Amino acid sequence: MRTIVVALWTLLVFSIASAEAESYSGKWEAADQMEHKCARFVAHITVAGSNITIKVVSVATYTLKGTVAPDGSFTAGEANGSRTANGKFAGDAVELTLLAGCGSRTTTGHRAD
């Protein structure tokens, strides 16, 4: 009996953690609105389970890939590490910090319709 209870408790805990990560699944948008030396950018974010893909459109277009933690925090980057992003999802909002050739920029966004 104890083994069954422990097994069910373990399954419940892992199911809750998985459900939290899944709640960020979908499409998101974030746009840099700041005036600074860097070109503005738009980030098209897609989350599928714990995988994140960020297509950054600016003077150049590039794609970052990474993972989302159950708490909504994420990291993504290019294979060569030259551009990276990190941030966090909270409700229907996302905060994104992009580190690219001209420096670090932070912006916010939302779930896409």
Order of alpha helices (4+ residues) and beta strands (2+ residues): alpha-beta-beta-beta-beta-beta-beta-beta-beta
